[in-house]
Amino acid sequence: MQAILPQPVADYLAGHHVMTLATQGAEGPWAAAVFYAGDGCSLIFLSSPTSRHCLNLAQDARCAATIQEDYRDWARIKGIQLEGRVSELQGDEAVRAQQLYGEKFPIVGQPENVPPAIAAALAKVRWFRLVPERFHFIDNSKGFGHRDEIALPQG
């Protein structure tokens, strides 16, 4: 069962490109900025399996993430805060992830047009899905610290 996001939240996700992914590992907490594409309320991203955040996720799939802009005016702050679990995608799921990602970032969706340096980098990455377990939308235009929890299906 796929959660239906309120339109302002779906628009916000579609209009932004980078999430900060926070993980925990043997070396302690870590945060990394990754490009994402939405798939319902889930977020698809690619990354090197040897990156610190992916090594952390291989040991503990739990994570937190934020999506926001760099605002000067606190009253205009909007953003996403979530916590969930990440899984590496294989086979058809990985192909679908690349298609979704390519729709948002066309350079990835058209392999024949990818510059050689990017093609070499893409050959080394894996595809991941972050499935939120808790999802909040912050909108200070409704009041300082205003935060709505988005209902997600259980399981």
Number of C-alpha atoms within 10 A of each C-alpha: 7 10 13 14 15 11 9 10 19 14 11 16 24 14 9 16 17 17 23 18 19 19 22 20 16 8 8 8 11 15 16 15 15 14 17 26 26 20 18 13 20 18 20 26 23 23 18 16 18 11 12 17 22 23 17 23 21 15 11 14 17 20 23 22 20 19 20 18 11 8 10 8 8 14 14 14 20 22 19 20 19 20 19 16 16 23 16 20 17 13 8 9 14 18 13 16 24 22 17 20 24 16 14 18 16 14 16 20 16 12 14 10 11 15 11 11 8 12 15 11 11 16 9 12 15 17 21 23 22 26 22 22 20 14 21 19 21 20 19 17 13 13 13 13 14 14 18 12 13 18 14 17 11 7 5
